[in-house]
Amino acid sequence: MRPLFLSALLASLAIASPQGAQAGDCTGNVVSVRPIDQYDHALGRGFLALRAGAGSGYQQIGELYAGDEVSVWARDGRWLLVQCMSGQCQAPLWGQPSPRGWAYDAYLRVAGVCP
């Protein structure tokens, strides 16, 4: 009986504490990006670039668009590791569908238990 109680207690503490947050407990939406009808990959308009690392010097590996929903997995300063959950990012105009990469947080409105 005791091991079961201890397991239940530990599980409840993990749920209650921010350190116990699971990836995907934090979600966000892409904001402050030009509308898709102004999309121009060459000029960098109409999308939020996803990068291979936390910084603008990293290679662009995907795109998110205004209104796309993402799950947030990690934070490195002002950069968030995100993955497309729904929206145009599932069938992007450039790059792989449902991309996962680093995006600058100024273009994301996040909520939930976030890193």
Beta strands, then each sheet from edge to edge (+ up, - down):
strand 1: 26-30
strand 2: 48-51
strand 3: 60-64
strand 4: 69-76
strand 5: 79-86
strand 6: 100-104
strand 7: 108-112
sheet 1: 6+ 5- 4+ 1- 7+
sheet 2: 2+ 3-
end
